[in-house]
Amino acid sequence: MKKIKTGKVELPLNEFNPKKGKFRVNMFVDLDVIDSIRKRAAEEHMPYQTWINRKLREVVQNESPPGGVTLADIERLIDERLEERVDKKVLKRA
């Protein structure tokens, strides 16, 4: 694995590979979701961050991953979960 050093480094134009460039993402993930991700990653013998990155790449590249999950499916699921949370908060206030 290649170590990434911070700072300014000049590279020849043909040496940069965008797939090898990384960007740190910090986010909150439900514990049951991350547990499931870690389990699936372990079954495929890879770190869970790598597993997440591969699944995101499949979605972005419009490849149909096992199970046929599409970007539209993910967006719909997120919308449903947000609606459920809003509904719960509204019921608590009532």
N, C-alpha and C positions, 0 to 999 in steps of 0.2 A: 504494500500500500504506500502511496506517495504522500509525504508530509507536505502540508501547505504552510508556507511562511508568510507572515504579514509584511507589508511594505511594498515599495515599488520595484518591480522586476521587469526588465525589458525582454520580450520574447520575440524570436523571428515570427513573421506573419503566419508561416505554415505550421508552427508548433502548437498553437492554441487549439484545443479541442473543447467546444462548448459543453459536451457531455461530461467532461471531467471537471468543469468549474462547478463549485458548490455555493449555495446561499443558505445561511442559517435561518430557520423558521422556528419561532417559539409560539406554541399554541396550547390551549387547554383541551384535553381529550377526556371523555368520560372513562372512568376506571374499567368498566366492563368492556368497552371498545378496545382500550389498549391491551387488556388481558387477552382478548381474542386475537388481536394482531400479533402479540408476542407468541402466542401458541401456534398460530399459522406459520409465522416466520421460523420458529424452532422446528416445525415439521418439515420445512424446506431447507433446514440447516443454514440459515443466514441471519444476520443481525436484523432486528425488527425495523430499524431505520432504513436499511437497504430494501426490505420487503415493502415498506410504505412507498419509497421512491419508485420502485418498479411498478407498483399498482397505479401510482399517479401518472407515471409515464404511459402506461397502457391506456388510461382514460384520455390523456391529452392527445395521444397519437391516434385516437379513435379505433384502437384495436379492441376487439371483443375479448375481454379476459374470461377465464373460466367462470361460468355462471352467467355470462352475458350482461354484466353490469355496464351501463352507459353513463355518460355525463348527465344526461337527462334524468336517469334513475337517481343519481346522487343528489342532484338539485331538488328533485321531488321529495326525497327522503329528508333532506335538510329543512325544506319548507314545512313538511308534516311535523317534524320534531319542534320547530319553532312555534307552530300553531298550538301544539300540545302544551308547551311551556307557558305560552301566553294565556291559554284557556285555564290552566291550573292557577296562575297568578290572579286572574280575574275572579275565579271561584273563591279563592282565599279572601279576597277583598269584600266579597258579597256577604 
